[in-house]
Amino acid sequence: MKTLKRYLSGTLLGLLLCVLLSTTAFADMGPKFSVEIRVDGLGEQRCYATLLSRERSTGPASVWDGSSEPEDYELGLESGGRREEAAAAFYAFGNYEDPDGYCFLARVFPLEAGSLVWGYYPPDSFKLLLYFPDTGELLAGEKLERYAFSSAYRVALNPDGSLGEFEKTNGPLHQIPSFLLRVAGSILIELAMALPFGFLTRYSVPLLIRTNLWTQLGLNLALAIYSHSHGASGFFFTAVYLAAELCVFIAEALVYQSRLPELAPEKEGTPRPVLYAFAANAASFGLGIWLASLLPFSF
């Protein structure tokens, strides 16, 4: 009876971790595209920015009509900045004539923290346009594209006042450390869950590591590909994650059911390896959802 209680407590622990750690996934049912551009080298200069768009509208943002006065949210005052300066930037952006025909969508972003973040329907093709209130100077960047669900660039203001090259800051190479951390975390938690089930022996550990390495690499690669276009939060991401985790559970359950009994002989009252696979993957799923809120997922 004590043995059975010990294994049941292990299962309940996995389910509890799943529930507690996956709560954040449902906080935002509608994840949104975003574009972030960080501008380095501003120093003490005050600066305002916008994204010129190839299209005349995107979501609620559309081309300024040339006469209406800007609203507070169009001036970006909730992000800092000064009203008079932001208004001057707004009209300077609105009167700017881009040689490639890109349009001003009536959005101003004070670069108080050095970054522009357009988090609700950003344009797909755009240019960065900067305004310096101390001099009234405008500075335009090169043509850029939204390349992922969360696209991020970094650019430096050169000493001569020009903009350097734009660099993507969350491409595939930048994701390798967080990708490996998620895989390692999942493997460790599934090994930890093997202890109360009696499956953590020197004979079974190599099998557990090999199996989890393949399944977790496949799982995290699939989720990275999905989140590249659809984001790593909200209901649909959680549903896809749960479906992928179910496939992993089935694969691991088949392997453990055929191999674990000979590597870690079951004692009387010991749950079957399938129950261990379920509890371990429940805990791994909860950990993965939590890590997705902390670490970037998309490639």
PyMOL commands that set and color helices and strands:
alter all, ss='L'
color gray80, all
select helices_A, chain A and resi 2-21+23-26+72-75+77-79+83-95+172-194+205-230+234-263+273-292
alter helices_A, ss='H'
color red, helices_A
select strands_A, chain A and resi 34-40+48-53+57-58+61-62+103-104+109-110+115-118+125-132+137-145+150-156+167-168
alter strands_A, ss='S'
color yellow, strands_A
deselect
rebuild
show_as cartoon
